[in-house]
Amino acid sequence: MSYYEYLFCALDVLIFVMIFRLIKVSRTIELELKVSAKWVITAFFLIMCVIVFFRYSGLFKYMEMVLILIMAGLYHFVKYGLNQEGIVNAGRLIPYEYAGDITVDEEKGILSFRRGHDLTSVYFDPAQAEEVKQYLKKIKWI
C-alpha cells in the first residue's frame, strides 16, 4: 500500500470515531426534530464513493467504497433535537447556556440560537413548531 492509502485508512478510522460519537450524543435526544437536509451529507458520501471508484484501483478501491457506504448508512443515526442539557445539532450538543437567545419561527420551522459567536439555525418540519416551543417552555429556556 502507498502512503496515501494509509492516509485514507487513518481518515476512515477518524471519521468512524467521529460518527459514533455523534450517534452517542444523538441518543440523549428527548424531542427529535424532523429535518429534511440530512440527505446532503449522504449525497457527499455517495459522491466520495464515485470519486474513489474512478480514481483508485485494486483491493483498496473496493475496501474504501464499502467503508464509505457504511459511513453513509451510519450517518442516518445522527439526529437533531432537544434534551435537558441543550440543543443537539447534527449530533453535537450545544448547551442552553451557550446557545444565547433561542427563538422558534413557527411559520418556517426554524430554531435559531448561537453556536460560539455565530448565529445558527436548525430547519425542521413547521408542523412540529408548537411541540418545540412547549418543550422549551417546559424546561424553562424560552
C-alpha positions as CSV (number, residue, x, y, z in Angstrom):
1,M,0.0,0.0,0.0
2,S,1.1,3.5,-0.7
3,Y,1.3,6.4,1.7
4,Y,-2.0,7.9,0.5
5,E,-3.8,4.7,1.1
6,Y,-2.5,4.6,4.7
7,L,-3.6,8.2,5.0
8,F,-7.1,7.3,3.7
9,C,-7.3,4.4,6.2
10,A,-6.4,6.7,9.1
11,L,-9.0,9.2,7.9
12,D,-11.6,6.4,7.8
13,V,-10.9,5.5,11.4
14,L,-11.1,9.1,12.4
15,I,-14.5,9.6,10.6
16,F,-15.9,6.3,12.1
17,V,-14.9,7.5,15.6
18,M,-16.5,10.9,14.9
19,I,-19.7,9.4,13.6
20,F,-20.0,7.0,16.6
21,R,-19.5,10.0,19.0
22,L,-22.3,11.9,17.1
23,I,-24.6,8.9,17.4
24,K,-23.8,8.6,21.1
25,V,-24.9,12.3,21.7
26,S,-27.9,11.8,19.5
27,R,-29.2,9.1,21.8
28,T,-29.7,11.7,24.5
29,I,-32.4,13.5,22.5
30,E,-35.8,13.7,24.2
31,L,-37.5,15.7,21.3
32,E,-36.2,14.8,17.9
33,L,-36.5,17.5,15.2
34,K,-37.6,16.2,11.8
35,V,-35.0,17.8,9.5
36,S,-35.0,17.4,5.7
37,A,-31.4,18.3,4.9
38,K,-29.8,15.1,6.2
39,W,-29.6,13.9,2.6
40,V,-26.9,16.4,1.8
41,I,-24.3,14.5,4.0
42,T,-25.4,11.2,2.5
43,A,-25.0,12.7,-1.0
44,F,-21.5,13.8,0.0
45,F,-20.6,10.3,1.0
46,L,-22.0,8.9,-2.3
47,I,-20.0,11.4,-4.3
48,M,-16.9,10.4,-2.5
49,C,-17.7,6.8,-3.3
50,V,-18.0,7.6,-7.1
51,I,-14.7,9.5,-6.9
52,V,-13.0,6.5,-5.3
53,F,-14.5,4.2,-7.9
54,F,-13.0,6.2,-10.8
55,R,-9.7,7.3,-9.1
56,Y,-8.4,4.2,-7.5
57,S,-7.9,0.5,-8.3
58,G,-7.4,-2.8,-6.7
59,L,-8.4,-4.0,-3.3
60,F,-8.1,-0.5,-1.8
61,K,-10.8,0.8,-4.2
62,Y,-13.4,-1.8,-3.1
63,M,-12.4,-1.6,0.6
64,E,-12.7,2.2,0.6
65,M,-16.1,2.1,-1.3
66,V,-17.5,-0.3,1.3
67,L,-16.3,1.8,4.2
68,I,-17.7,5.0,2.7
69,L,-21.1,3.3,2.1
70,I,-21.1,2.1,5.7
71,M,-20.3,5.7,6.9
72,A,-23.2,7.0,4.8
73,G,-25.5,4.4,6.4
74,L,-24.3,5.2,9.9
75,Y,-24.9,8.9,9.4
76,H,-28.6,8.3,9.3
77,F,-28.5,7.5,13.0
78,V,-27.1,11.1,13.7
79,K,-30.1,13.2,14.9
80,Y,-31.2,16.7,15.6
81,G,-33.2,17.6,18.6
82,L,-33.5,18.9,22.1
83,N,-32.7,17.4,25.5
84,Q,-32.5,18.6,29.1
85,E,-28.9,19.8,28.6
86,G,-29.1,21.6,25.3
87,I,-29.7,21.6,21.6
88,V,-28.3,18.6,19.6
89,N,-27.4,19.9,16.2
90,A,-26.3,17.0,13.9
91,G,-25.1,15.0,16.9
92,R,-23.3,17.9,18.5
93,L,-24.5,19.2,21.9
94,I,-24.8,23.0,22.3
95,P,-25.6,23.6,26.0
96,Y,-28.5,26.1,26.5
97,E,-26.2,28.3,28.5
98,Y,-24.1,28.9,25.3
99,A,-27.0,29.0,22.9
100,G,-27.9,32.5,23.9
101,D,-31.4,33.7,22.9
102,I,-33.3,30.8,21.4
103,T,-36.1,31.6,19.0
104,V,-38.6,29.5,17.2
105,D,-40.1,30.6,13.9
106,E,-43.3,28.7,13.8
107,E,-44.2,29.5,10.2
108,K,-40.9,28.4,8.6
109,G,-39.9,25.8,11.2
110,I,-36.6,27.4,12.2
111,L,-34.9,27.0,15.6
112,S,-32.3,29.8,15.9
113,F,-29.5,30.0,18.5
114,R,-25.9,30.9,18.9
115,R,-23.1,28.4,18.5
116,G,-20.0,30.2,19.7
117,H,-20.1,33.6,18.1
118,D,-22.2,32.6,15.1
119,L,-26.0,32.6,14.8
120,T,-27.0,29.1,13.8
121,S,-30.4,27.7,12.7
122,V,-31.9,24.2,12.5
123,Y,-34.7,23.9,9.9
124,F,-37.4,21.4,10.9
125,D,-40.9,20.5,9.9
126,P,-43.1,23.5,10.7
127,A,-45.9,21.2,11.9
128,Q,-43.5,20.4,14.9
129,A,-43.1,24.1,15.9
130,E,-45.7,24.1,18.7
131,E,-44.2,20.9,20.2
132,V,-40.7,22.5,20.1
133,K,-42.0,25.7,21.9
134,Q,-43.8,23.6,24.5
135,Y,-40.7,21.6,25.2
136,L,-38.5,24.7,25.6
137,K,-41.1,26.2,27.9
138,K,-41.2,23.0,29.9
139,I,-37.5,23.1,30.6
140,K,-37.7,26.9,31.0
141,W,-35.4,28.0,28.2
142,I,-37.9,30.4,26.4
